[in-house]
Amino acid sequence: MKFAAFSSLASAALVATLSFAGAPALAAPAVIFDMGGKFDKSFNEAAYRGVERWKQETGKTYLEFEISNDTQRVQAIRRMAERGANPIISIGFAQSSALTQVAKEFPKVQFAIIDSVVSLPNVQSVVFKEHEGSFLVGAMATLSSKTGKVGFIGGMDIPLIRKFQCGYEQGAKAANAKAEVTSNMTGTTASAWNDPTRGGELAKAQFAKGVDVVFAAAGGTGTGVYQAAKDAGKLAIGVDSNQNHLQPGTMLSSMVKRVDVAVYNVLKEFKPGVSVLGLKEGGVDYALDQHNAKLVSAPLKAKVDAYKADIIAGKIKVADYMADNACKY
């Protein structure tokens, strides 16, 4: 789509958004959801729950926009700033460069980005220790596997997703040194986050090799992985949001990333600088509820909780792929 064409469409979309939001007063906050949309059952949807919680508690309204292609980010953030939105929260690392550009243009406006770091005085950056939560579900995977073979399916092949992968592998090996971990990435473009068909194909290929538990860190693509696991009688692990309810009895757990808490906290109190949320801060964890209770025995829970306590206490150091640009553990 050419920029001129986008400009008019984006303007119309944003006007519609403003009307939907009930013509909020100047300085209402804005949330810009990224590819996949606010109902992606994963990362964006977690952010949506956070802003909705804030809305319900305060009775205030907010502006919103859902990115549908890569060209929209700068224009969407800029239009929110021009409308007087404050703070403006960008959901996802892919908005980093766009937010950097616009935050420089509007130094008096407060901006926040979830899942990336933008080093500007008017920006709050919130990042997570995904590797810590991934370690826990990696341990769960091999402790639950009958074959000793577990799988990982990532979305877009980027360092952040390698961070999930590395933590998962380390946890899997910690629980069973002989475990085999098979990993695949869905693609190298943003479309990798929303390709359930491809996710299902990759999962089926892993199952054919003996994998019986698979962890998907792939946004909307994960729904295809979970369906394939259900169809094959295997186990799957969700990501970001608690996805246990998507396929009850198939979902061993979900590696929850409290994007909802991050967004809510920004709206409650803007703090420029970098906030890092790990197991200790309640920023990541594994999910246990009525949908997976039968799959997580008391002994399994005790083992995973022991790993969690050791990570929090510093007894176990989980490798951070993004710190070393390599998986070293």
C-alpha positions as CSV (number, residue, x, y, z in Angstrom):
1,M,0.0,0.0,0.0
2,K,1.4,3.4,-0.9
3,F,1.8,6.0,1.8
4,A,-0.7,8.5,0.4
5,A,-3.4,5.8,0.3
6,F,-2.5,4.6,3.8
7,S,-2.7,8.2,5.1
8,S,-6.3,8.6,4.2
9,L,-7.2,5.2,5.4
10,A,-5.4,5.5,8.6
11,S,-7.0,8.9,9.2
12,A,-10.4,7.4,8.7
13,A,-9.6,4.5,11.0
14,L,-8.3,6.7,13.7
15,V,-11.3,9.0,13.5
16,A,-13.5,5.9,13.9
17,T,-11.4,4.8,16.8
18,L,-11.8,8.2,18.5
19,S,-15.6,8.1,18.0
20,F,-15.7,4.5,19.5
21,A,-13.7,5.7,22.5
22,G,-16.4,8.2,23.3
23,A,-14.7,11.5,22.3
24,P,-12.3,11.4,25.3
25,A,-10.8,14.5,26.6
26,L,-7.3,15.7,25.8
27,A,-4.5,13.6,27.2
28,A,-6.5,10.3,27.1
29,P,-4.0,7.4,26.8
30,A,-3.7,5.5,23.5
31,V,-2.7,1.9,22.9
32,I,-1.4,0.8,19.5
33,F,-1.8,-2.9,19.0
34,D,0.6,-4.6,16.5
35,M,0.1,-7.2,13.8
36,G,-2.4,-9.9,14.8
37,G,-4.8,-7.5,16.4
38,K,-6.0,-7.1,20.0
39,F,-7.9,-10.4,19.9
40,D,-4.9,-12.6,18.8
41,K,-5.4,-14.8,21.9
42,S,-1.8,-14.1,22.8
43,F,0.5,-11.0,23.2
44,N,-1.8,-8.2,21.9
45,E,-4.8,-9.6,23.8
46,A,-2.9,-9.6,27.0
47,A,-2.2,-5.9,26.5
48,Y,-5.9,-5.4,25.8
49,R,-6.8,-7.0,29.1
50,G,-4.5,-4.6,30.9
51,V,-5.9,-1.4,29.4
52,E,-9.4,-2.7,29.9
53,R,-8.7,-3.3,33.6
54,W,-7.5,0.3,33.9
55,K,-10.6,1.5,32.1
56,Q,-12.9,-0.4,34.4
57,E,-11.1,0.8,37.5
58,T,-10.9,4.4,36.6
59,G,-14.0,4.9,34.5
60,K,-11.8,6.7,31.9
61,T,-11.5,6.0,28.2
62,Y,-8.6,5.4,25.8
63,L,-7.8,5.6,22.1
64,E,-6.7,2.5,20.2
65,F,-5.5,1.4,16.8
66,E,-4.6,-2.0,15.4
67,I,-1.7,-2.2,13.0
68,S,-2.5,-4.3,9.9
69,N,0.7,-3.8,7.9
70,D,4.3,-2.6,8.5
71,T,3.8,0.8,6.8
72,Q,1.3,2.0,9.4
73,R,3.3,2.2,12.6
74,V,4.9,5.7,12.3
75,Q,1.7,7.3,11.0
76,A,-0.5,5.7,13.7
77,I,1.8,6.8,16.6
78,R,2.2,10.3,15.2
79,R,-1.6,10.8,14.7
80,M,-2.2,9.8,18.3
81,A,0.4,12.3,19.5
82,E,-1.2,15.0,17.3
83,R,-4.6,14.2,18.8
84,G,-3.1,14.9,22.3
85,A,-3.0,11.3,23.5
86,N,-0.8,10.8,26.5
87,P,0.7,8.4,27.3
88,I,0.9,6.5,24.0
89,I,1.7,2.8,24.5
90,S,3.1,0.8,21.6
91,I,2.6,-3.0,21.9
92,G,5.5,-5.1,20.6
93,F,9.1,-4.8,19.6
94,A,8.2,-4.2,16.0
95,Q,7.1,-0.7,16.8
96,S,10.5,0.3,18.3
97,S,11.9,2.3,15.4
98,A,8.6,4.0,14.7
99,L,8.2,5.0,18.3
100,T,11.8,6.3,18.4
101,Q,11.1,8.5,15.5
102,V,7.8,10.0,16.8
103,A,9.0,10.3,20.4
104,K,11.7,12.6,19.2
105,E,9.2,14.7,17.3
106,F,7.0,15.1,20.5
107,P,9.4,15.4,23.4
108,K,6.7,16.6,25.8
109,V,4.5,13.5,25.2
110,Q,4.9,10.4,27.2
111,F,5.5,7.2,25.3
112,A,5.9,3.6,26.3
113,I,6.8,0.4,24.5
114,I,6.2,-3.1,25.6
115,D,8.9,-5.7,24.7
116,S,11.7,-3.5,23.5
117,V,14.0,-0.7,24.8
118,V,13.9,2.8,23.4
119,S,16.4,5.0,25.2
120,L,14.8,8.5,25.2
121,P,13.9,10.6,28.2
122,N,10.1,10.6,27.4
123,V,9.9,6.8,26.9
124,Q,9.2,4.0,29.3
125,S,10.4,0.6,28.1
126,V,9.1,-2.6,29.6
127,V,10.9,-5.9,28.8
128,F,10.6,-9.4,30.2
129,K,12.8,-12.3,31.2
130,E,11.1,-14.7,28.9
131,H,14.0,-17.1,29.2
132,E,13.1,-17.7,32.9
133,G,9.5,-18.6,32.2
134,S,10.5,-20.7,29.2
135,F,12.9,-22.7,31.4
136,L,10.0,-23.7,33.6
137,V,7.8,-25.0,30.7
138,G,10.9,-26.7,29.2
139,A,11.3,-28.6,32.4
140,M,7.5,-29.4,32.4
141,A,7.8,-30.6,28.9
142,T,10.4,-33.2,29.4
143,L,9.0,-34.3,32.8
144,S,5.7,-34.9,31.0
145,S,7.2,-36.5,27.8
146,K,6.9,-40.2,27.3
147,T,9.4,-40.2,24.5
148,G,12.0,-37.9,25.8
149,K,11.6,-35.8,22.7
150,V,10.1,-32.3,23.0
151,G,9.6,-29.5,20.4
152,F,9.7,-25.8,20.0
153,I,8.0,-23.7,17.3
154,G,8.8,-20.0,17.1
155,G,7.2,-17.3,15.1
156,M,9.4,-14.8,13.3
157,D,13.1,-15.9,13.6
158,I,14.5,-13.0,15.7
159,P,16.7,-12.9,18.8
160,L,13.7,-12.4,21.1
161,I,12.2,-15.7,20.0
162,R,15.6,-17.4,20.2
163,K,15.5,-16.2,23.8
164,F,12.4,-18.3,24.4
165,Q,13.9,-21.2,22.6
166,C,17.1,-21.2,24.6
167,G,15.4,-21.0,28.0
168,Y,13.1,-23.8,26.9
169,E,16.0,-26.0,25.9
170,Q,17.9,-25.3,29.1
171,G,14.9,-26.2,31.2
172,A,14.3,-29.3,29.2
173,K,17.9,-30.5,29.6
174,A,17.9,-29.6,33.3
175,A,15.0,-31.9,33.9
176,N,16.3,-34.7,31.6
177,A,19.9,-34.4,30.4
178,K,19.1,-37.0,27.6
179,A,16.1,-35.1,26.3
180,E,16.0,-34.2,22.6
181,V,14.7,-30.8,21.6
182,T,13.6,-30.1,18.0
183,S,13.1,-26.5,17.1
184,N,11.6,-24.7,14.1
185,M,10.8,-21.1,13.2
186,T,7.8,-20.3,11.2
187,G,9.3,-17.6,9.0
188,T,11.4,-14.4,8.7
189,T,8.7,-11.8,8.2
190,A,5.9,-10.4,10.3
191,S,3.4,-12.9,8.7
192,A,5.0,-15.6,10.8
193,W,3.0,-14.4,13.7
194,N,-0.3,-15.2,12.1
195,D,0.1,-18.5,10.1
196,P,-1.8,-21.2,11.9
197,T,-1.6,-23.5,8.9
198,R,2.1,-23.4,8.8
199,G,2.2,-23.8,12.6
200,G,0.2,-27.0,12.3
201,E,2.4,-28.4,9.5
202,L,5.6,-27.8,11.6
203,A,4.0,-29.5,14.6
204,K,2.9,-32.5,12.6
205,A,6.4,-32.9,11.2
206,Q,7.8,-32.8,14.8
207,F,5.3,-35.3,16.0
208,A,6.3,-37.6,13.1
209,K,9.9,-37.6,14.6
210,G,8.7,-38.6,18.1
211,V,8.0,-35.3,19.7
212,D,5.1,-35.5,22.1
213,V,5.2,-32.1,23.8
214,V,5.5,-28.9,21.8
215,F,5.9,-25.2,23.0
216,A,4.8,-22.5,20.6
217,A,6.1,-19.0,20.9
218,A,4.5,-17.8,17.7
219,G,1.6,-15.5,18.4
220,G,-1.5,-16.4,16.4
221,T,0.4,-19.1,14.6
222,G,0.3,-21.1,17.8
223,T,-3.4,-21.9,17.4
224,G,-2.5,-24.2,14.5
225,V,0.1,-25.9,16.7
226,Y,-2.4,-26.5,19.4
227,Q,-5.0,-27.9,17.1
228,A,-2.4,-30.2,15.5
229,A,-1.4,-31.4,19.0
230,K,-5.0,-32.1,19.9
231,D,-5.6,-34.0,16.7
232,A,-2.5,-36.1,17.2
233,G,-3.1,-36.8,20.9
234,K,0.0,-34.9,21.9
235,L,0.6,-32.1,24.5
236,A,1.2,-28.4,23.7
237,I,2.3,-25.3,25.7
238,G,0.9,-21.9,25.1
239,V,2.6,-18.5,25.3
240,D,2.1,-14.9,26.5
241,S,-1.5,-15.1,27.6
242,N,-2.9,-18.1,29.5
243,Q,-4.0,-20.2,26.5
244,N,-4.9,-23.4,28.5
245,H,-8.6,-22.9,27.7
246,L,-8.0,-23.0,23.9
247,Q,-7.5,-26.8,24.0
248,P,-8.3,-28.2,27.4
249,G,-6.7,-31.5,28.0
250,T,-4.1,-30.8,25.3
251,M,-2.5,-27.7,26.8
252,L,0.1,-28.8,29.4
253,S,0.5,-25.2,30.4
254,S,1.2,-21.7,29.1
255,M,4.3,-19.6,29.6
256,V,2.5,-16.4,30.6
257,K,4.1,-13.1,30.0
258,R,2.2,-10.4,32.0
259,V,1.8,-7.9,29.3
260,D,-1.5,-7.0,30.9
261,V,0.3,-6.0,34.1
262,A,3.0,-4.0,32.2
263,V,0.3,-2.0,30.3
264,Y,-1.7,-1.5,33.5
265,N,1.3,-0.3,35.4
266,V,2.3,2.2,32.7
267,L,-1.3,3.7,32.8
268,K,-1.3,3.9,36.6
269,E,2.1,5.5,36.8
270,F,4.4,6.5,33.9
271,K,8.1,5.9,34.8
272,P,10.6,6.8,32.0
273,G,13.4,4.3,31.7
274,V,13.6,0.5,31.6
275,S,11.5,-1.9,33.6
276,V,12.5,-5.6,33.6
277,L,9.9,-8.2,34.7
278,G,11.0,-11.7,35.5
279,L,9.9,-14.6,37.8
280,K,10.8,-12.5,40.9
281,E,8.7,-9.6,39.7
282,G,5.8,-11.8,38.6
283,G,6.3,-10.8,35.0
284,V,6.6,-14.3,33.7
285,D,5.4,-17.7,35.0
286,Y,3.7,-21.0,34.1
287,A,-0.1,-21.2,34.1
288,L,-2.1,-23.6,36.2
289,D,-5.8,-23.6,36.2
290,Q,-8.9,-25.9,35.8
291,H,-8.1,-26.5,32.2
292,N,-4.7,-28.2,32.8
293,A,-5.0,-29.4,36.4
294,K,-5.4,-33.0,35.5
295,L,-2.2,-32.9,33.4
296,V,0.0,-31.3,36.2
297,S,0.4,-33.8,39.1
298,A,1.4,-32.7,42.5
299,P,4.9,-34.2,42.1
300,L,5.3,-32.4,38.7
301,K,4.2,-29.1,40.2
302,A,6.6,-29.5,43.1
303,K,9.5,-30.0,40.8
304,V,8.7,-27.0,38.6
305,D,8.1,-24.8,41.6
306,A,11.5,-25.9,43.0
307,Y,13.1,-24.8,39.7
308,K,11.2,-21.5,40.0
309,A,12.5,-20.9,43.6
310,D,16.0,-21.7,42.6
311,I,15.9,-19.2,39.6
312,I,14.5,-16.5,41.9
313,A,17.1,-17.2,44.5
314,G,19.9,-17.0,41.9
315,K,20.9,-20.7,42.3
316,I,20.0,-21.3,38.7
317,K,21.1,-18.8,36.1
318,V,19.1,-19.1,32.9
319,A,20.9,-18.2,29.7
320,D,19.7,-15.0,28.0
321,Y,20.2,-15.4,24.2
322,M,19.8,-11.7,23.7
323,A,22.6,-10.9,26.1
324,D,25.1,-13.2,24.4
325,N,23.6,-13.5,20.9
326,A,24.1,-17.2,21.5
327,C,22.5,-20.0,23.6
328,K,25.1,-20.7,26.3
329,Y,24.2,-22.7,29.3
